[in-house]
Amino acid sequence: MDPYLKPYEKDFKRRYELLQKQLVRLEETEGGFDQFTSSYKNFGVHRQPDNSLLFLEWAPAAEALFLTGDFNDWEKFSYPYTKKEFGKWELILPAKHDGTPAVGHNTRLKVVVHTKEGGRLYRISPWAKYVNREEKSIVYDWVHWDPPQPYTQIHPRPKKPTSLRIYEAHVGIASPEGKVASYTNFTTNVLPRIKDLGYNCIQLMAIMEHAYYASFGYQVTSFFAASSRYGTPEELKRMIDAAHSMGIVVLLDVVHSHASKNTEDGLNCFDGSDSCFFHSPPRGEHKLWGSRLFNYSSWEVQRFLLSNLRWWMEEYCFDGFRFDGITSMLYHHHGIGTGFSGDYSEYFGLQVDEDSLVYLMLANHILHTLYPDCITVAEDVSGMPALCRGVEEGGLGFDYRLAMAIPDKWIQILKESKDEDWDMGDIVHTLTNRRYGEKCIAYAESHDQALVGDKSLAFWLMDKEMYTNMSSLIPMTAVIDRGMQLHKMIRLLTHALGGEGYLNFIGNEFGHPEWLDFPREGNNQSYHYARRQFNLLETDHLRYHQLYAFDRDMNRTEDQYGWLAAQPGFVSAKHGEDKVIVFDRGHVVFIFNFHPSKSFQDYRVAVEAPGRYKIKLDSDQDQYGGHGRLDHNTEFYTEPQPFNGRPNSMQINFWNVSLFVSIRRKSKLLTHPGFGAVVAFV
């Protein structure tokens, strides 16, 4: 498929051979990867059939381990672990005289680690299923989670969508109220919105427990614990089950690229050493993130991380993962100070960390073998070739990669270019510049663009006028008009041309008016910006519901015609002077007029399929905050006249706005936009 990769054939073969070698080792020493990745059933704490409790930890550098907690009034040395081979420690607590477990549900626990240097450390089990923090405490506690009536999933996993439409969401901010929102709130108030909007996949952020809320979930402290700040594990299970009942698959934003450097409630220095789960410094430290880096060559680290993936799939019934920070994993330089030019030599050689690369191959191979409908998405900014090809081809086995250049391009255009200077060719190039045969998730903006220090698309477009001029009870200002039309067009163009999947960040579908900032010292621990103002949609006279309606109908139209699952679009026009983009994809013709003031009559556009065309989706309709300048009863007939690389063509009008423009001229609003986008179907 890519002859330019031929010089690196040996690299691909070596990677595949390393994977095969690891699979053979797993078969010989652990009974296969199924057994190996089910280690969460043994490590940590588990109640046995006779109600005794089995505790198992890996702490190779420790001198001794003890268990303490509420159950023994925090006596430090009354329950010692027994040392086993390979750095493992085991403790069995018999049931009490009445037959009940010695440690009850919701009991706080700690592992007491004695180091070889004589130190005494209090630690949370790396395999802890639940941790929480008392109100006045800074440090999280390990809480034994063994509910008498655990939640049982009712609904089966939905089938893997052919067109992936992702709603990226954060449970804690999913409410207009200035507080940490809950799993239950998300189930009741947000899931129905996602279903109504036509998204068939949710990508959940910040679920793996993180002590620092403002880290956005990317400084994980407990890898097997669902964050307690939103509620209980059972409430998360109920939330995922409810999503499945709506036919929505749920992906976990998994962070295996690094870990929090916290010691008392994190993995760092668990056994008293500076390594254990990580490389020793400096290799084991990320300079920019201030976090620890896993030793992917370690047998027990592989056990921990691969079992972590199985845990979330089995226990919570997630449908797959978005792997965070892949670029940091793939290269020894972690992408720091490296501007990837696309030269293939950057993806091979000594700068590549093949330990982590093979770990990712192994993870994808195991997940897709055990769960054929599992979806894995890679966040990689480097453009590693074959990232989304099967491991049997020497690829890394991901289903999709995030098209990270697209949102950067939109922000760059809005920051640096006047409307009349937009380069249609440059926009099209960015949207179509992806590796053939490797699926991409396109997005105009994600959580990255919403964070404080940056601005969402809506804010770049309309800025402070969003606070004063979004009412439909007053005439639309030029700024709001331009912002509304471009917001719709940018998202539709990205949706239709940019990839094989689409992603939207929670609230951005209706042009959320503010950035995202979590409570921290710098803002006096304020929740004002750590929320999504869904209440704006309930106010009928505000224009936010018009953007919401367009996003909904955009997704529903895709669901009907399936352009995301079709071959990449054929771009027949990217006219620099007219500011017009025309392409067809999945038997649908897309026409965009980005000209700020100019409309067109009898404009010839190329089409593949002959026949009669009608307007299916029009960004200029009244219900979307447009001006209703197109007659939807009009039918367009093709002619067998070849044009711009297609065998047929037809003539259309980009709305007749002469009267509209003359009225605006009398008002001296000369910059009123003629922006509009049309989806026509045959």
Protein Blocks (a to p, Z undefined) as FASTA:
>chain_A
ZZmlmmmmmmmmmmmmmmmmmmmmmmmmnopaklmmmmmmmgocdddfkopacdddddfk
bmbdcdddjknoopaklmccdddeehiacddddddfkopafbdghiacddddddfkopac
ddddfklcbdcddfkbmbdcddddddfbdcddfbdcddddfbdcdddddfklmcfbdcdd
dfklmmmmmmmmmmmnopabdcdehkbgcfblklnopacfblkbccfklocfklmmmmmm
mmmmnopacdddddfkbccfbfklmmehklopanlmmccdfklpcfklopacddfkbmkl
mmmmmmmmmmmmmmnopabdcdehklmmmpmnlopapacehiaklmgcjklcfklmmmmm
mmmmmmmmmmmmbccddddfklpghklgcfklopnoiabdcdfklmmmmmmmmmmpcfkl
pcfklmmmmmmmccehiacdddfbdfklmpghiacfklmmnmmmlmmmmcfkbccdfklm
mmmmmmmmmmmmmmmmnpcbdcddehjlnopabdcddddfkloopaklmcccfklmmmmk
bcklmmmmmmmmmmmmmmmnommmmccdddfbdcfklopacddeehiacdddfbfkbcce
hiacddfbgcddddfbdckbmklopaolacfkbccdddfbdeehiabdcdddehjaklmm
mmmmmnopakbcfbdcddddZZ
